[in-house]
């Protein structure tokens, strides 16, 4: 079942991410879809806070992967926007992250769709300027590629 949340500020977007982090269990994979500037990093910072991670969290645009071990679960934050080939993901050992004891959040995951696990949660953040500059619609969908759901 899809869930849709409306955010009217960066603080609300952060809070929705925090709830995800608080409820996360080992082995979960989240994909984060949205245009530049929609608040993906703010949402991710919320997820980290929900996991109890206190160190600064930024987008790993140039490193592909940032790992955070300081919370109740390891947190693997991928940004695959600049990835040239899925083989780059193999070189950094993505499968240890996807199928390990932590949780993964992958920005621009549509670029690596062929290696995503069968079950994951897709989070889409969209702007709608008719609702105001800070308005965001956050759509959370449980995906199971095995069943096509």
Protein Blocks (a to p, Z undefined) as FASTA:
>chain_A
ZZddddfbfklmmmmmmmmmmmpcehiacdddddehilpmmmmmmmmmmnopabdcddfk
lnopacdfkbmbdcddddfklpcbfklmmmnommmmmmmmbdcddehklmmmmmgcfbdc
dddddddfknojklccdddddddfknoZZ
